[in-house]
Amino acid sequence: MTCDVRAPEAIGRRARLELSFERRRGRTVLAHSYAEPPFRVGPTFQIDDAAYVILVCTGAGIFAGDSLRQSIRVAGGARVVMASQSALQAHPSPAAAAAAIHHEYIVEDEGELQCHWDPLIPFAGARIDQRFDLRIGESSRLYWSDAVLAGRVSRGEVWRFESLAHELRLCVGASLAYLERYRLEPADRAVSERWMAGRSRYLATAIVHHGAATSAAAEMLQCSTPLTALSAASRQPDAIGRAAVDLGVDLVHTKTIVGRILAGDGAPFAAARAAFQSLALASIFGAPGQVSRK
């Protein structure tokens, strides 16, 4: 049994979430769950034979000095679809340490995990250390998409956070299949430089690991009509010179496709992420029409 051993002053500032899924009698069930506030686990719904879970962070967001940790395990044969209730806001505070967001996901062979997360929004002055550690089996299946905004764009807070350290690590079996790591400190180096974010203010990564994830599938995702229509606007900037969508897709490891999506505005960015997800699920996972419900 997992116990809450936090000191009273740490409640709401340090929190753990543990979820474990198993396949029983032809369906996926939540076999173990533990959540410390502000985490909350809502009801588990069924999408075909998959368990669908919306993760909720009930607080105002995360502040410097806070620590939020998630540990998710998907056993062999289980299918899990996960989504967040809303974007996570990162606030500034005078604490010495940055806000820590550390997530660990383990998917055993023949297990399947789909995660499509709302973006992280760093406010002006925020300091964040964000790490995602994905460890999956060779025969497992994964769809993953995370995103970061430049700030509260509608309020003019573009690249005004103090620092953002980000790491996304994918291990397939004993091999490191993909590693994405960067540290942004806009006050020291302009993120809007051409070979960094450029004019983009919305950034996302999508990962597909599946037996049907081939070079041909990656080419299809890169050149498919809905995504091509969105990314074509990147060659025709809007009235103030922002590119609509930039998209790059490649097969980076055996059975592993990675897509990077950048956009100057929120609507085309959300549309591109949704189109990539829909196409990947339909053409690779064989699940047309499957969408996350909130």
N, C-alpha and C positions, 0 to 999 in steps of 0.2 A: 504494500500500500504506500502511495506517495503522500507525504505530509508537508504541510506548509510550515516552514521553519523560519520565515522571515520575521525580523524585528518589526514592531508596530510602525516605526517611521519609514520602513521600506515598502509598506503596502501601497500599491498604486504606482510605485517608482521602479520596483523590480518584480518581474512576473515570469512564470513559466507556463507553457502550454504543452501537454503531452497527449497525443492521440495515437491509437494503434487499431488498425483495421484487419479483419480476417474474413475469410469466406466460409460461411456455414449454411448448409442445406440449400445451396444454389444461389445464395445472395451474399452481398458484402454487409458486414455488421461492424459497428463501432465496439470493439472488444474492450478497450480501456480508454478512459479519458480523465484528464486532470487539468484544471484551469485555475490560475490565480488571477484575481482582479488586477488590471482591467480586462483581461481576457475573458471571453464567455463563449461557450459552445452551444449553438442553437440546435434545434431538432435535426435529425438525419433523415433525408428524404431519399426516395429511390428513383433513379433514372435508368430504366431497363434493369440490369443486374448490378448497377453501380450505386454506391452510397454517395449522396450529394450533401456537402456540409458548407455552411456559410460561417466563416470565422468573424467574430465581433470583438473589437477593442472599444470598450465603453467609455474610456477616458477622453480627455480633450486632445490627446495626441501623445507624443513623446518629447521629453525635454532633455537637455544636456544633463548627464549624470544618471539618467534612467537606463534600465536594461530590460529588454523584452526578448525572451528566448522561446523558440518553438521546436518541438521534436515530434516528427510525424513518421510513422512506420506503416508500410503497406505489405502485408504478408502475400506469399505466392497465391495466385488465383483470385485475389481481391481486386476490385476496381473502385477507384475513388475519384470524385470530382470535387474540387475545392475552389472557393472564391472568398473574397473579402467583402464585408458589408459596404465599405466606403474607403476612400483614400486615407492614408495615414499622414497626419500633419506633424512635422518636426519643428518644435519651438526652441528659441534660445533660452539660456539660463546661465547664471554665473558659475555653475559647477565646474570643477576642474576637468572632469572626464567628458568625452563626447557621449551623445545618446548612442546606446548599443542595441542593434537589432541583429540577432544571431539565430538563424534557422537551420535545422538539420532535417533532411528527408531521406529515408531509407525505403527503397522499393525492391522487394525480393524478386527472384526469377519468376516469371509468369504473372507478376503483379502489374497493375496499371494505375498511374496517377496523372490526373489532369489538374493544373493550377493556372488560373488566369487572375492575376492580382491587380487591384486598383493601384494607381501610382502613389509613390512617396512624394509629398510636397514639403520641401524644406523652406521654412520662413526665413526672413532676413535675420542674420546673426546665428542661425542654427549650426550645430556641429553634430555630424552623424557618422557612425561607423556601422555599416550594413554588410552582413555576410550571409550568403546562402551556400550551404554545403549539400549537394545532391549526390547520393550514392545509390546506384541502381544496378540490377543484375543484367547480364548480357541479353536474356530473353524477356526482360521487363519492357513496359511501354510507358513513355512519358510525353506529356505535353506541358510546357512551362512557359509562362510569360510574366515578366515583371516590368515595371516602368518607373521613371523618375521625371519630375517636372523641374524646370529651372527655378521655380518658386511660385508665389501667388501672382501668376502672370497678369490676371485681370486688374491687380492693384499696382502693377508696375514693378513688382519685386522679382526682377529677372537676374539670376546669378548674383544674388545678394546674400546668400548664406555664407557662413565663415568657412566651413569645410565639409566635404562629403567623401568618405572613404568607402569604396564599394568593391565587393568580391563575390563572384558567382563561379562556383567550382562544380563541375560535373565529372564524376568518376563512374565508368562503366566497367563492372567487374574490378579487376586490379589496375585498369588503365585510366589515366587522366585524359578524358575525351575533350574537355573544353574548360578554359580558364579565362575569365573576364575580370580584370582588376585595374582599378584606377583610383586616383585621389584628386579631387578638384578643390582648389583654393582660389576662388575668383579674384580676391584682392591681390594675389601674387602673380597670377597669370590669367589673362582674359580667356574665358571659356569660349567666347564667340569667335576665336581665331578660326581661320578656314579649315585647318586640319584637325580641329577639335569638334565642337558642336556647330560651328559656323552660325548660321541664322536660326538654327533649330532650337526649340525650347522645350520639346517633349521627346523623351528618349525611351526606347523599349527594346528588350531582347526576348526572342521566342526560341524555344528549343523543342525539337521533336526527336524522340528516340523510338524507333519502331522497325520491325522487320521489313516494312515497305518503304522506309526512308532511304531512298537511293539518290544518285546524282540526277536521274531523270525527274524524280519527284521534286528535288530542290529547284531544278530548272523550271518546272511547271509552276511552283510557287512564285518564283522570280518573275515569270512572264505571263501569269494568268491575267485575264482581262480586267477583273475588278481592281487588282493591285496595280496593274500597269496604268490604268486610268488615273488612279490617285497619284502614283509616283511621276506620271508625265508632267504634272503641274510643277514638279521640282525644276523642270527645264523652262517653265513659264512663271516666274515669280509674280506675286501679287503686287498691288499698287505701291506697297512700301518695301518691296524687295525680299519678302520672306518666301522661302521655298515651302511648298505645301507638304510633300512627303518625299523622303529619300528612303529607299529600301535596298537591302543587300541580303541575299540568301545563298548559302553554300552548304555542301556536305563536308563537315569538318572531321568526321570520324566514322568508322563503320556503323551504319544504321543511325547516324546522328546528324540532323540538319539544324543549323542555327540561322535565324533571321534577325537582322538589326533594322529597327524602324526609327526614323527621326522625322520630326515635323515642326513647322513653325507655329501652327495653331491647333487648338484642341479638337475641333470637329473632324478634320481630315485624319488626325492622329488616331482618334478613337475608331474611326471608320476603317483605317488600315489595320489596326490590331484585330478588330472584329472580323474583317475579311480574311486575314491570315489564319486566324483560328478556325473559321468556318471551312476554309479550303483544306486546311491540314486535317481536320477531323473527317471531312467527307472523303478526301482522296487517299489519305494514308491510313486512318483508323477505320474507315468504312462506316462512319457514323454521320450521315448527312442530316442536317436539321437539328443536331444536338447543340443546344446553347445553355449557358448557365442562367438560372433564374434567381432573381433577388426579390 
